[in-house]
Amino acid sequence: MKIGLLGHGVVGSGVRKIIDDGATWEVRELAVKRILVKDESELTDPRCTLNFDEILNDPEIEIVAECMGGLEPAHTFAKKALEKGKYVVTSNKKMLATYCEDLFETAVRNGVTVHYEASCGGGIPWMAALDRTRRVDDIDSFRGIFNGTTNYILERMKKEGKDFDEMLAEAQKLGYAERDPSDDIDGYDVKYKVSLSCVKAFDTLQDINDITTFGIRNIRREDLEYCAANSLTCKLIGTGEFHGDYISAFVIPMFLKSDDVFSNIPLNFNAIESDSKTLGAAAFVGQGAGSLPTAHAVVQNLVDIWKNQDPEINDKAVRPVDNQAHTGVYYIRTAKHAAFADIIDRNVSEHAFITKKISLMQAADACAASGDEKLFIAEVAQ
Ligand SMILES: NC(=O)c1ccc[n+]([C@@H]2O[C@H](COP(=O)([O-])OP(=O)(O)OC[C@H]3O[C@@H](n4cnc5c(N)ncnc54)[C@H](OP(=O)(O)O)[C@@H]3O)[C@@H](O)[C@H]2O)c1
């Protein structure tokens, strides 16, 4: 089966390598016919082209593997490929989470499918596990450490008592964090992954803007000192919960108890757990990023399409996100303490307090109303 590869960077070059190496008979059934690159300096392989139309209009190419990243032209190229009756595999969570409804509708209309194993959890077979679980069970909820960069920063801050800015700079030096780290540290990367996990786990499409999202940009050493004094560990957690007519979906730092399975997930690893009626809690841990682990997940999708073995169904229902249903107790550190008078249960330092048990929406609304852009909020495990 002939593949057109879009992008020849970290993930794309890994996909090309795994397919060219052809370690198994299944992978040897695949061939990369064309590779779209952006710059003449990247024309390093005779299959490289600067012209997307050479891939789009090649009838031999049945699958387009999009590994370019960004919203455009990734979205337009994926859509054009579907309209030409080509399958699309993508590692690009931002693009797919943003344009899921449009691309899925286009896929259904053209009798093909969109596949996205690598978009969530890198090399961890999370999407495949959800598909497999759902053959027997409905998924009730999932939660996970979906972002290795923030896990790395939080772990080093905890173990070495370092400041956030210092650890972020080190993560950037090691290539874990982008020069513009906003997607990681503001929780957006996790938001995209939570959205796509809801698509897979619950068969729902949702507006990503409705996913309540808090990141770790404002975390300070004193927040982790509170955790240490109370035997808690801070992790950035993405969650999805199915409630029938609606879903809950949110991203928030959590202060976890030491016996929580996620408390000891090290450095840049990812860990994701689903909960369903007969299987119960099932957790998956592994490399959430990296060239070959992520490319492995892309190639798994390609093999599934070739074998016609992927139960991917792009026909989904739109369901609203409502985070009123999720209640918790929150740690908030803010210079605008007085703005939270109604929800404070007890103060834990000059600027930090623990809330009464309230809904996530109530906590989020209070944070927004305070106007304090430097506040830090975390949910405290009960
Ligand atoms: N890296 C990971 O471990 C990982 C893990 C999971 C998911 N992902 C996702 O996978 C996608 C790709 O990530 P990556 O790390 O491989 O990024 P990358 O190393 O920057 O590779 C992307 C490549 O696509 C090229 N490109 C961009 N626009 C193009 C265009 N219009 N035409 C042709 N080529 C174009 C880029 O060229 P220029 O450099 O010249 O712009 C670059 O070589 C992203 O959506 C990312 O979120 C990555």
The ligand as a MOL file (V3000), in Angstrom:
LIG
                    3D

  0  0  0     0  0            999 V3000
M  V30 BEGIN CTAB
M  V30 COUNTS 48 52 0 0 0
M  V30 BEGIN ATOM
M  V30 1 N 7.7720 15.0120 18.3020 0
M  V30 2 C 7.0300 14.1890 18.9960 0
M  V30 3 O 7.5580 13.4310 19.8300 0
M  V30 4 C 5.5470 14.1250 18.7860 0
M  V30 5 C 4.7800 13.2120 19.5400 0
M  V30 6 C 3.4170 13.1240 19.3080 0
M  V30 7 C 2.8200 13.9470 18.3620 0
M  V30 8 N 3.5850 14.8410 17.6800 0 CHG=1
M  V30 9 C 2.9220 15.6950 16.6960 0
M  V30 10 O 3.3730 15.3420 15.4010 0
M  V30 11 C 3.4100 16.4980 14.5510 0
M  V30 12 C 4.8070 16.6510 13.9690 0
M  V30 13 O 5.7070 16.8320 15.0380 0
M  V30 14 P 7.2910 16.8030 14.8280 0
M  V30 15 O 7.8730 16.7580 16.1990 0
M  V30 16 O 7.6560 15.7560 13.8410 0 CHG=-1
M  V30 17 O 7.5230 18.2570 14.2200 0
M  V30 18 P 8.7840 18.7260 13.3410 0
M  V30 19 O 10.0020 18.0050 13.7530 0
M  V30 20 O 8.7770 20.2020 13.3730 0
M  V30 21 O 8.4150 18.1950 11.8790 0
M  V30 22 C 7.4350 18.7750 11.0780 0
M  V30 23 C 8.0180 18.8690 9.6970 0
M  V30 24 O 6.9900 19.2570 8.7970 0
M  V30 25 C 7.5280 20.2860 7.9920 0
M  V30 26 N 6.4870 21.1380 7.4490 0
M  V30 27 C 5.7640 22.0870 8.0950 0
M  V30 28 N 4.9070 22.6760 7.2350 0
M  V30 29 C 5.1090 22.1050 6.0400 0
M  V30 30 C 4.5640 22.2950 4.7510 0
M  V30 31 N 3.6430 23.2260 4.5320 0
M  V30 32 N 5.0060 21.5180 3.7370 0
M  V30 33 C 5.9670 20.5990 3.9560 0
M  V30 34 N 6.5400 20.3670 5.1390 0
M  V30 35 C 6.1180 21.1150 6.1770 0
M  V30 36 C 8.4690 21.0440 8.8870 0
M  V30 37 O 9.3620 21.8070 8.1260 0
M  V30 38 P 10.0230 23.1190 8.7850 0
M  V30 39 O 10.8360 22.6340 9.9470 0
M  V30 40 O 10.8660 23.6570 7.6660 0
M  V30 41 O 8.9180 24.0140 9.2100 0
M  V30 42 C 9.1420 19.9090 9.6330 0
M  V30 43 O 10.2300 19.3680 8.9150 0
M  V30 44 C 2.9680 17.6650 15.4410 0
M  V30 45 O 1.6050 17.8920 15.2600 0
M  V30 46 C 3.2250 17.1710 16.8530 0
M  V30 47 O 2.3610 17.7650 17.8110 0
M  V30 48 C 4.9360 14.9410 17.8620 0
M  V30 END ATOM
M  V30 BEGIN BOND
M  V30 1 1 1 2
M  V30 2 2 2 3
M  V30 3 1 2 4
M  V30 4 1 4 5
M  V30 5 2 4 48
M  V30 6 2 5 6
M  V30 7 1 6 7
M  V30 8 2 7 8
M  V30 9 1 8 9
M  V30 10 1 8 48
M  V30 11 1 9 10
M  V30 12 1 9 46
M  V30 13 1 10 11
M  V30 14 1 11 12
M  V30 15 1 11 44
M  V30 16 1 12 13
M  V30 17 1 13 14
M  V30 18 2 14 15
M  V30 19 1 14 16
M  V30 20 1 14 17
M  V30 21 1 17 18
M  V30 22 2 18 19
M  V30 23 1 18 20
M  V30 24 1 18 21
M  V30 25 1 21 22
M  V30 26 1 22 23
M  V30 27 1 23 24
M  V30 28 1 23 42
M  V30 29 1 24 25
M  V30 30 1 25 26
M  V30 31 1 25 36
M  V30 32 1 26 27
M  V30 33 1 26 35
M  V30 34 2 27 28
M  V30 35 1 28 29
M  V30 36 1 29 30
M  V30 37 2 29 35
M  V30 38 1 30 31
M  V30 39 2 30 32
M  V30 40 1 32 33
M  V30 41 2 33 34
M  V30 42 1 34 35
M  V30 43 1 36 37
M  V30 44 1 36 42
M  V30 45 1 37 38
M  V30 46 2 38 39
M  V30 47 1 38 40
M  V30 48 1 38 41
M  V30 49 1 42 43
M  V30 50 1 44 45
M  V30 51 1 44 46
M  V30 52 1 46 47
M  V30 END BOND
M  V30 END CTAB
M  END
